[in-house]
Amino acid sequence: MAYQLLTTVIVVTHFAFVAYLVLGGFLAWRWRWTIVAHALAATWGLLVITLSLNCPLTAAENWSRQRAGAGPLPGGFIDRYLTGVVYPARYLHQVQLLVAVLVLVSWAGLARRLPTPRR
């Protein structure tokens, strides 16, 4: 029972991280200090996609699932919970591009909101 709860907590944390990755740059419009955390999250997301790195949250979920008596995830978190569920699998690359555009737009918007130095 405890491992099932832990698995749920890990999955919720993973969803929160992905949501922050996609939208966190917009939070920096209000709380500028959060841009550092968002830059780190965006860098991690880019590395996971481009270098096919294993996410520690996925590893933790697999560990917890096995302790709870279930098997590991087939594929990763994105494969299991998002691709084919939130959007059709054939649009994976378009969704990745959309996420990149949203991050860049949020950063560009933040840059426009920063005060310009006086001469």
Summary of the structure (lengths in Angstrom):
residues: 119
radius of gyration: 17.0
end to end distance: 63.4
largest distance: 65.4
contacts: 297
relative contact order: 0.16
helix: 75%
strand: 2%
